[in-house]
Amino acid sequence: MDPYDIIFHPYVTEKTMNLMEKNNSLEFVVRRKANKKQIKRAIEEMFEAKVQEINTKITKNGKHAIITFTPDIKAEDIGMRIGIF
């Protein structure tokens, strides 16, 4: 499956910006039927970065995935590449 069919867009709020700085994490809106393995594969393929952990939650706006990257990858660098800043 194409990673762009699983990952829709980053979810940016003040809280997610704090997560990026403190936990090396980014939050994305993802396909509701996608599981954690599919999300991990899509993120690693899109950004060529190793994923340490994935937490998901379902909100009224859709399914959100909080991606924590390994310590050798900086979430800020990925955020810069996708245009969060």
C-alpha positions, 0 to 999 in steps of 0.5 A, spaced: 500 500 500 502 507 498 504 510 504 500 516 502 494 512 502 495 511 510 498 518 512 494 524 510 498 530 514 501 532 520 497 535 526 500 541 528 498 544 535 501 547 541 501 541 544 504 537 539 510 542 538 511 541 545 511 533 544 516 534 538 521 538 543 520 533 549 519 527 546 522 527 539 515 525 537 510 528 531 503 527 530 499 525 524 492 524 521 492 517 518 487 512 515 482 510 520 483 503 518 490 503 518 494 499 524 500 500 527 504 496 523 502 499 516 503 506 520 510 504 522 512 502 515 509 508 511 513 513 516 519 509 515 518 509 507 516 516 507 521 519 511 527 514 511 527 514 519 527 509 524 520 509 528 521 507 536 514 507 538 507 509 535 501 511 539 494 512 536 487 515 538 481 516 535 478 523 535 472 526 532 477 529 527 479 522 525 485 517 527 491 520 530 498 517 530 503 520 535 510 517 532 516 517 537 523 517 533 529 513 535 534 518 538 539 518 532 533 521 528 530 528 530 523 530 530 525 537 528 529 535 522 523 531 519 518 537 521 523 542 517 522 537 511 515 537 511 514 544 512 511 544 519 515 551 521 
